[in-house]
């Protein structure tokens, strides 16, 4: 079987952006993603929120500010697809439930994810954010909490890192787990600096 080409990925991303498979979404389909054959880092989140749907820009919100701070990179680096790919588990805003946004629709990952991941040949580091992303990317059969996953961060590095969501809603989690910012983030920034081959903050 031939390997996917650079043009294959660009055409695939274009097809995803035109996808209307979930035409019953509350705000309609609007796939939001970022990627390039040269992408070195892959960020895997859950699904766009309402603000992201409106703006059409991933992580252009307080969660994104914190995520870029955790990574030690600027907006210009973050939004450079030649460096950073952003492929949430669901590409469209799924709607709102009783306790927040609904989960990403499984149909999205089934339709697009395997081809996209296969085509991102240059990725050296994958940041896995949240339980749905964990369930897809780490299939070891273990039923453990996100906190336990994150505490095992050394088991997944240097190619993967499980992260809590950078949402302000997780301020209490960060306060209860100071080791994350003290131990994990410095290691993450070192690895990002190595992968991107540039100095970061």
C-alpha positions as CSV (number, residue, x, y, z in Angstrom):
1,X,0.0,0.0,0.0
2,X,1.4,3.4,-1.0
3,X,2.1,6.0,1.7
4,X,-0.2,9.1,1.7
5,X,1.3,12.1,0.0
6,X,1.4,15.7,1.1
7,X,-1.4,16.5,-1.4
8,X,-3.5,13.7,0.0
9,X,-3.5,15.3,3.5
10,X,-4.3,18.8,2.1
11,X,-7.2,17.3,0.1
12,X,-8.4,15.3,3.1
13,X,-8.4,18.4,5.3
14,X,-10.4,20.3,2.6
15,X,-12.9,17.4,2.5
16,X,-13.3,17.5,6.3
17,X,-14.0,21.2,6.3
18,X,-16.7,20.5,3.7
19,X,-18.2,17.7,5.7
20,X,-22.0,17.9,6.5
21,X,-22.5,14.3,7.8
22,X,-24.0,15.7,11.0
23,X,-26.5,18.0,9.5
24,X,-28.7,17.9,12.7
25,X,-26.2,19.7,14.9
26,X,-27.8,22.6,16.9
27,X,-25.6,25.3,15.2
28,X,-25.1,23.3,12.0
29,X,-21.9,21.6,10.8
30,X,-18.8,23.7,10.8
31,X,-15.7,21.5,11.0
32,X,-12.7,23.2,12.7
33,X,-9.2,21.7,12.4
34,X,-5.7,22.6,11.5
35,X,-2.9,20.6,10.0
36,X,-0.1,20.3,7.4
37,X,2.2,17.6,6.2
38,X,5.0,19.4,8.1
39,X,3.2,19.5,11.5
40,X,5.5,18.3,14.3
41,X,3.1,18.5,17.2
42,X,-0.5,17.2,17.3
43,X,-3.0,18.6,19.8
44,X,-6.0,16.3,20.4
45,X,-8.9,17.9,22.2
46,X,-12.6,17.1,22.6
47,X,-14.7,19.2,20.3
48,X,-15.1,22.9,19.5
49,X,-17.1,24.9,22.0
50,X,-19.7,27.5,21.1
51,X,-17.1,30.4,21.1
52,X,-14.8,28.4,18.8
53,X,-17.7,27.6,16.5
54,X,-18.6,31.3,16.2
55,X,-15.0,32.4,15.6
56,X,-13.9,29.4,13.5
57,X,-10.5,29.5,15.3
58,X,-9.5,26.6,17.6
59,X,-8.6,27.5,21.2
60,X,-9.1,31.2,20.7
61,X,-10.4,31.5,24.2
62,X,-9.2,31.4,27.8
63,X,-8.4,27.7,27.5
64,X,-6.2,28.4,24.5
65,X,-4.4,31.1,26.4
66,X,-3.6,28.7,29.2
67,X,-2.7,25.9,26.7
68,X,-0.2,28.1,24.9
69,X,1.3,29.1,28.3
70,X,1.6,25.5,29.3
71,X,3.4,24.8,26.0
72,X,5.5,27.9,26.2
73,X,4.7,29.0,22.7
74,X,3.3,32.2,21.1
75,X,0.0,32.5,19.1
76,X,2.0,32.7,15.9
77,X,3.6,29.3,16.5
78,X,0.4,27.8,17.8
79,X,-1.5,28.7,14.7
80,X,1.2,27.7,12.3
81,X,0.0,24.5,10.8
82,X,3.5,23.6,9.6
83,X,4.3,23.3,13.3
84,X,1.1,22.5,15.1
85,X,-1.8,20.3,14.0
86,X,-5.1,20.6,15.9
87,X,-7.5,17.6,15.5
88,X,-10.2,17.4,18.1
89,X,-12.2,14.2,18.5
90,X,-15.1,16.0,17.0
91,X,-14.7,18.7,14.5
92,X,-18.0,20.5,15.1
93,X,-19.7,22.0,18.1
94,X,-21.9,19.2,19.5
95,X,-24.3,21.2,21.4
96,X,-24.9,21.9,25.1
97,X,-26.2,19.5,27.7
98,X,-27.2,19.8,31.4
99,X,-23.6,20.1,32.7
100,X,-21.8,21.7,29.7
101,X,-21.0,20.9,26.1
102,X,-22.1,17.5,24.9
103,X,-19.5,14.8,24.0
104,X,-17.9,14.8,20.6
105,X,-20.0,12.6,18.2
106,X,-18.4,9.2,17.5
107,X,-19.3,9.4,13.9
108,X,-16.8,12.1,13.3
109,X,-13.8,10.1,14.4
110,X,-15.0,7.0,12.6
111,X,-15.3,9.0,9.3
112,X,-12.1,10.9,9.4
113,X,-9.6,10.2,12.1
114,X,-7.7,7.1,10.9
115,X,-6.9,8.8,7.5
116,X,-5.9,12.0,9.1
117,X,-3.6,10.4,11.6
118,X,-2.0,8.3,8.9
119,X,-1.4,11.3,6.8
120,X,0.3,13.3,9.5
121,X,3.7,11.7,8.9
122,X,5.8,14.3,10.6
123,X,4.2,14.4,14.1
124,X,6.7,13.7,16.9
125,X,4.6,14.7,19.9
126,X,0.9,14.3,20.5
127,X,-0.8,16.2,23.3
128,X,-3.9,14.2,24.4
129,X,-6.5,16.3,26.2
130,X,-9.5,14.8,28.0
131,X,-11.1,11.4,28.4
132,X,-12.5,11.0,24.9
133,X,-9.1,11.7,23.4
134,X,-7.5,9.3,25.9
135,X,-9.9,6.5,25.0
136,X,-9.0,6.8,21.3
137,X,-5.3,7.3,21.5
138,X,-4.4,5.1,24.5
139,X,-6.0,1.8,24.2
140,X,-4.4,-0.2,26.9
141,X,-7.6,-1.5,28.5
142,X,-7.0,0.2,31.8
143,X,-9.9,1.9,33.5
144,X,-8.2,4.6,35.5
145,X,-8.9,8.3,36.2
146,X,-7.5,11.2,34.2
147,X,-5.5,12.2,37.2
148,X,-3.9,8.8,37.3
149,X,-3.2,9.0,33.6
150,X,-1.6,12.4,33.9
151,X,0.5,11.2,36.9
152,X,2.0,8.5,34.6
153,X,3.2,11.1,32.2
154,X,6.7,9.7,32.0
155,X,5.3,6.4,30.7
156,X,4.1,8.2,27.5
157,X,6.8,10.7,26.8
158,X,8.6,11.6,24.7
159,X,6.0,11.0,21.9
160,X,2.8,11.5,23.9
161,X,1.5,13.4,26.9
162,X,-1.9,13.1,28.6
163,X,-3.1,16.5,29.8
164,X,-6.1,17.9,31.8
165,X,-8.2,20.3,29.9
166,X,-6.8,23.9,30.2
167,X,-10.2,25.3,30.9
168,X,-10.6,27.6,33.8
169,X,-13.1,25.0,35.1
170,X,-10.0,22.9,36.0
171,X,-8.5,25.6,38.4
172,X,-9.5,23.4,41.4
173,X,-7.8,20.4,39.8
174,X,-4.6,22.3,39.2
175,X,-4.7,23.6,42.8
176,X,-5.1,20.0,44.1
177,X,-2.3,18.7,41.9
178,X,0.6,21.2,42.0
179,X,3.0,18.6,40.8
180,X,1.5,19.0,37.3
181,X,2.7,22.5,36.8
182,X,5.9,21.9,38.8
183,X,7.0,18.7,37.1
184,X,5.1,18.0,34.0
185,X,5.0,21.4,32.3
186,X,8.8,22.0,32.4
187,X,9.3,18.6,30.8
188,X,6.7,19.4,28.2
189,X,8.3,22.7,27.3
190,X,11.7,21.0,26.9
191,X,10.2,18.4,24.6
192,X,8.4,21.1,22.5
193,X,11.6,23.1,22.2
194,X,13.4,20.0,21.0
195,X,10.7,19.0,18.5
196,X,10.3,22.5,17.1
197,X,14.0,23.2,17.3
198,X,13.5,26.6,18.7
199,X,13.7,28.4,22.0
200,X,10.4,28.7,23.9
201,X,9.3,30.7,26.9
